[in-house]
Amino acid sequence: MEDFINFHHTKDLDKLNENDIQSFLRHLVMERNVSTSYQNQAINAVKFYYERVLGGTRKTYFIDRPKKEKTLPVVLSEEDIVKIFKSMTNLKHKAILMVIYSAGLRISECINLRLKDIDSARMQIRIEQSKGKKDRYTLLSSKTLDVLRLYFKAYKPKEFLFEGQYGGTYSTTSIQTFFRETVKRVGITKKVTVHSLRHSFATHLLENGTNLRYIQSLLGHSSSKTTEIYTHVTTKGFDQLKSPMDNLEI
């Protein structure tokens, strides 16, 4: 909203019209080259001012909201995952990344896990009030459980599964930092983040024959369309395809 006001600093804010709003949005897209996420934030800020602050009746305008870029998630291969875990010597760091990958968790879900959320009897992990304010259950890997037991004996967490140096939840920044260092150390050149482990979990499940509906449930997606993006990422079956170029006598 501050950007919008500064863009039209010579005009009375309450007298701006739809054309003024459109010119601001064109400025963001054409001159500042901002992301669609930023464009949407800008539109929502302007809409909030005119519709909520001013009562919603003083301005009538129609905006073609920008479409989000259709980008595919970057996925690590199973070989890359093996490299990462085999290279890790810090037990706590290894346990954190193993939980994220093996259960398909968001980083925020991982750091908010409590001891009571690990159900070794049913081999499940309970995720409470995650994105969308929903609870769900996801997988507890037997290999991950073995590492968690070693970790528990060594670190003896009190409340949260992974606690910071002085208690409370573990630092998101710390996880991102040691993940980057590990990826660099094992020679992975893809531009991956901790969230890539979640994408890899879903893609590897799909490649191993798991139904998309199950994957949707494990990830906590509200819409199946969100989960379907992994069908565009998987390479399963590519080895059976042949480029038409190879049929040409050249």
C-alpha positions in Angstrom: 0.0 0.0 0.0 2.9 2.3 0.7 4.2 1.6 -2.8 0.8 2.5 -4.2 0.6 5.8 -2.4 4.2 6.7 -3.3 3.5 5.9 -7.0 0.6 8.4 -7.0 2.2 10.8 -4.6 1.0 13.9 -6.6 -2.6 12.8 -6.4 -5.3 12.7 -3.7 -5.6 9.1 -2.5 -9.4 9.2 -2.2 -9.7 10.5 -5.8 -7.8 7.7 -7.4 -9.8 5.5 -9.8 -9.6 2.2 -11.6 -7.2 3.5 -14.2 -4.8 4.7 -11.5 -4.8 1.2 -9.9 -4.2 -0.4 -13.3 -1.3 1.9 -14.1 0.3 1.0 -10.7 -0.1 -2.7 -11.4 1.4 -2.3 -14.9 4.3 -0.4 -13.3 4.9 -3.4 -11.0 4.9 -5.9 -13.8 6.6 -4.0 -16.7 9.1 -1.8 -14.9 9.8 -3.5 -11.5 9.3 -7.0 -12.8 8.0 -8.2 -9.5 6.8 -11.8 -8.9 3.1 -12.7 -9.2 3.1 -13.3 -5.5 4.1 -9.6 -4.9 1.5 -8.5 -7.5 -1.2 -10.4 -5.6 -0.1 -8.8 -2.3 -0.3 -5.4 -3.9 -3.8 -6.0 -5.3 -5.0 -7.3 -2.0 -3.6 -4.3 -0.2 -5.4 -1.9 -2.5 -8.6 -3.8 -2.4 -8.5 -3.9 1.4 -8.2 -0.1 1.5 -10.9 0.7 -0.9 -13.3 -2.0 0.1 -12.8 -2.3 3.8 -11.3 0.9 5.1 -13.5 3.1 2.8 -16.5 1.0 3.2 -16.5 -0.8 -0.1 -19.0 1.6 -1.8 -16.8 4.5 -2.8 -14.8 2.6 -5.5 -15.9 0.2 -8.1 -13.1 -1.4 -10.2 -12.3 -4.6 -11.9 -8.8 -6.1 -11.9 -7.4 -9.0 -14.0 -5.6 -10.7 -11.2 -2.3 -12.2 -12.4 -2.0 -15.9 -12.7 0.7 -17.6 -10.7 3.6 -19.0 -12.7 3.3 -22.7 -13.3 6.7 -23.8 -12.0 7.5 -27.4 -11.2 9.1 -28.3 -7.8 12.7 -29.4 -7.8 13.0 -33.0 -6.7 16.0 -34.9 -5.4 16.6 -38.4 -6.7 16.6 -41.4 -4.4 20.4 -41.6 -5.0 20.7 -38.0 -3.8 18.7 -38.7 -0.7 21.1 -41.6 0.1 24.1 -39.4 -0.4 22.7 -36.8 2.0 21.9 -39.2 4.9 25.1 -41.3 4.5 27.2 -38.1 4.7 25.7 -36.8 8.0 27.5 -37.4 11.2 25.5 -35.0 13.5 22.8 -37.3 14.9 20.3 -34.5 15.6 20.7 -32.9 12.2 20.3 -36.4 10.5 17.2 -37.1 12.6 15.5 -33.8 11.6 16.1 -34.3 7.9 15.0 -37.9 8.0 11.7 -37.0 9.7 11.1 -34.3 7.1 11.8 -36.5 4.1 10.3 -39.8 5.4 7.0 -38.2 6.5 6.8 -35.5 3.8 6.7 -32.6 6.3 6.9 -28.9 6.0 9.8 -27.5 8.0 7.3 -25.7 10.3 5.5 -29.0 10.9 8.8 -30.7 11.9 9.9 -28.1 14.4 6.5 -28.1 16.1 6.4 -31.8 16.6 6.0 -32.9 20.2 7.1 -36.2 21.7 3.5 -37.3 22.0 3.0 -36.9 18.2 5.3 -39.9 17.5 3.1 -43.0 17.6 5.5 -46.0 17.3 2.8 -48.5 18.0 0.8 -47.5 14.9 3.9 -46.2 13.0 2.3 -42.8 12.5 3.2 -39.2 13.1 0.4 -36.8 14.1 0.5 -33.3 12.6 -1.6 -30.9 14.6 -3.2 -27.7 13.2 -1.0 -27.4 10.2 -1.6 -25.3 7.2 -5.3 -24.8 6.8 -5.8 -25.5 10.5 -6.1 -29.2 9.9 -4.9 -32.3 11.8 -3.5 -35.3 9.9 -1.5 -38.4 10.2 1.5 -39.3 8.1 4.0 -42.1 7.9 6.6 -43.0 10.6 9.4 -44.8 8.8 10.9 -47.7 10.7 14.4 -46.5 9.7 13.6 -43.1 10.9 12.3 -44.5 14.2 15.6 -46.3 14.8 17.5 -43.0 14.4 15.0 -41.2 16.6 15.5 -43.7 19.4 19.3 -43.1 19.2 18.7 -39.3 19.1 16.3 -39.5 22.1 18.8 -41.3 24.2 21.5 -38.8 23.3 19.6 -35.5 23.6 16.7 -36.3 25.9 14.2 -33.7 24.6 11.6 -32.6 27.1 8.5 -31.4 25.2 9.3 -30.8 21.5 10.8 -33.6 19.5 13.6 -31.2 18.3 14.4 -28.5 20.8 16.6 -25.5 20.6 19.7 -25.1 22.7 17.7 -23.4 25.5 14.5 -25.3 25.0 11.5 -24.4 22.8 11.3 -25.2 19.2 14.4 -25.7 17.0 15.4 -22.9 14.7 14.2 -23.0 11.1 17.2 -21.0 10.0 19.6 -23.6 11.5 17.9 -26.4 9.6 18.1 -24.5 6.4 21.8 -23.7 7.0 23.0 -27.3 7.8 20.9 -28.6 4.9 22.6 -26.2 2.4 26.0 -27.2 3.8 25.2 -30.9 3.5 23.9 -30.6 -0.1 27.1 -28.7 -1.1 29.3 -31.2 0.7 27.9 -34.2 -1.2 28.1 -32.3 -4.6 24.4 -31.8 -5.4 24.2 -28.9 -7.8 20.4 -28.6 -8.0 18.9 -25.5 -6.5 17.1 -27.4 -3.6 15.8 -26.3 -0.2 14.6 -28.2 2.8 11.1 -28.1 1.2 12.6 -30.1 -1.7 12.6 -33.1 0.7 8.8 -32.9 1.0 8.5 -32.7 -2.8 10.9 -35.7 -3.1 8.8 -37.7 -0.6 5.7 -37.2 -2.7 7.4 -37.9 -6.0 9.1 -41.1 -4.8 5.8 -42.4 -3.4 4.2 -41.8 -6.7 7.0 -43.5 -8.6 6.7 -46.5 -6.3 3.0 -46.9 -7.2 1.2 -45.1 -4.3 -2.2 -43.7 -5.3 -2.4 -40.0 -5.6 -5.3 -39.8 -3.1 -3.1 -41.4 -0.4 -0.3 -38.9 -1.2 -2.8 -36.0 -1.0 -3.8 -37.2 2.5 -0.3 -37.7 3.7 0.7 -34.2 2.5 -2.4 -32.5 3.9 -3.5 -31.0 0.6 -7.0 -29.7 0.5 -7.3 -30.1 -3.3 -6.2 -33.1 -5.4 -5.0 -30.5 -8.0 -2.2 -29.5 -5.7 -1.0 -33.1 -5.5 -1.3 -33.7 -9.2 1.7 -31.5 -9.9 3.9 -34.5 -8.9 2.7 -36.4 -12.0 4.6 -33.7 -14.0 7.7 -34.2 -12.0 8.1 -38.0 -12.0 10.5 -39.6 -14.5 8.9 -43.0 -14.2 8.3 -44.5 -17.6 10.7 -42.0 -19.4 13.1 -44.9 -20.1 10.4 -46.5 -22.2 9.8 -43.5 -24.3 11.6 -42.8 -27.6 12.1 -39.4 -29.2 10.7 -39.2 -32.8 14.2 -37.9 -33.8 15.5 -41.5 -33.3 13.2 -42.8 -36.0 14.6 -40.5 -38.7 17.2 -41.7 -41.2 19.7 -38.9 -40.7 
